[in-house]
């Protein structure tokens, strides 16, 4: 009877290792926790831009990867693009901001 119990323990340990390895991050892929963190950062940046009355939030796209925020889209004035960058930098958890916002 000891063999099945030992086998079950080994099977559990192997499946645990495989699961944890699947959630690990690489330089080009986020781990599960990082993905959730980036989703929260993206939502906070979008909300902050939305709450800025001088900016049109629908024209600015926000993407986050490992804390690095990328802003893209179009604005009417150059100072609007700079304001969006300042807002994004002010959000907790943002590591850096890449500004790809263009003036139309």
N, C-alpha and C positions, 0 to 999 in steps of 0.2 A: 504494500500500500504506500510505501514511501516514494516510490518512483513517480506516480502520477502527481503527487503534491510537489515534488521537486521540479517536475516537468512544467507544471502550472506556474511555479515561481519564475522559472527561467523564461517562459513564454511572456509573462507579464513584464519582466525586466526588459526583454528585447523589444516589446511593443512600446514601452515607455521611452526607451532610447530613440526609437524610430520617430515617435511623435515629437519629441523635443528637437530632434535634428531637423524635422520639417518646419519648425517654427523659428529656426535660427535665421539671423540676417546675414546677408553677404554685401559686398560693396554695391551691387546693382539691384538687390532685392531687400525689401524691408522685412523685419520680423513682425509677428502679430502685434506685439506691444507697440512697436514703432509705427505701424500702420494706424493703430487707434490714436496714438499721440498726434500723428500728422493730420488725421481727420479732424481732431479737436482744434488744432492750430489753424487749419484751413477755415473751419467754421467761425472761429474767433476773428480772424482777419477779415473775412467776408462781412461779418456783423459790424465790425468797426468801420469798414468802408461804407457800409449801408447807412450807418448812423452819422456819417459826415455829410451835411447838407450840400456842400459844394461839389460832391462827387456823384456821378451816376454809377451806382453799384452794378447795374446790369451790363455795363460796358467794360468792366474790369474782371478778368478771370484770375483765380487764385489756385495754385497747385503747390503742394508741399511734399518734400521727400527728405526724410531724416532731419527735419527741422529747417531745411533750406526752402524758403518761399520764393516762388516765381510768379511775378505779376505780368499779365499780358492783356492785350485789348487796346482800346482806343479812347482818348480823352480829347477835349476841345482845346485845352490850354496846357503848356508845358508845366506850369505850377501845379496842375491837377495830378500829373504823373508823379511829381516830387512829393506831393501831399500823401498820395497812396503809399509810397515807399516809407515815409515817416510813420504813417499809421501802422503798417505791417511790422516795422522794426519795434514798435511799442508793445506788441503783443508778446506775452510771456511764452517762452518756449521757442521763439524764432531765433535761429542761429545766424542766418544771413538772408538777404533779400536780393533777388535778381530782377532788375527792372527791364521788362520787355514791352512796356506800355508805349504806344505810339501816339503822336499828336495827329489828328485828322484835319 
